[in-house]
Amino acid sequence: MIEARGVWARRGGAEILKDVSLKADRGEILSIIGPTGSGKTTLIRVLNLLDPPNAGRVFFDGVDVTEDEKERFIARRRMSLVFQKPAMFSVSVEKNVSYGLRIRGISSHAIRDRVRSALRDVGLSGYEKRRAFSLSGGEAQRVALARALVTEPELLLLDEATANLDPRTAETIEDLIRGAGEDGLSVVMATHDLNQARRLANRVGVLVGGELVQLGSPEEIFERPRSEDVARFVRARSGW
């Protein structure tokens, strides 16, 4: 569904991503883990086509979308992104969630039903008329996830999307992500929560210093790390 081939990214003269190649298939949940500053957020932004790579190619559904503006626009309509600290519009929750539907020309009746369904899925039924700026951090994060899912994307990109949530709400969101994957949605999620990666992901990629040092099943990453760097990271962060 999404593929990076030999991607390099530079920011301020520093190499943030170094020759990264990976892909997520349709219906797969791919988790990206790594130390702070390893390039996880930059990789998510490149895959979301927000930031072009300095070298390498990005393919969406088999189409090279690295440079063609029309293809990039079409691809971005088919994906959604949720950041750790999402931006909220200074309007109601309903208008925040419905934004992507309104710019797609969806009818008002369909928008109302889909917004209510999305808010119910993230545990915020009845919040439609609340002002977005009155929400707690965790509530805002759930609104952002509802806004991402309401457009029925084919690819969902998550950058620490459950970091601000209490454990019970995070579990609800994890169930939602797991179910979306089972329904054919592709998910690429950067997370600092290694146990979450192990619970949710079909495959896990480990970024260290901008390099993809290992990519494999959760069992391979956590039980058979290929290098001392990977072993040290997963054991330290998992408490083993």
Buried (B, 14 or more C-beta within 10 A) or exposed (E): BBBBBEBBBBEEEEBBBBBBEBBBEEBBBBBBBBBEEBBBBBBBBBBBBEBBBBBBBBBBBEEEBBEEEEBBEBBBBBBBBBBBEBEBEEEBBBBBBBBBBEEEEBEEEEBBEBBBEBBEBBBBEEBBEBEBEEBEEBBBBBBBBBBBBBBBBBBBBBBBBBBBBEEEBBBBBBEBBBEBBEEEBBBBBBBBBBEBBBBBBBBBBBBBBBBBBBBBBBEBBBEEBBEEBBBEBBEEBEEE
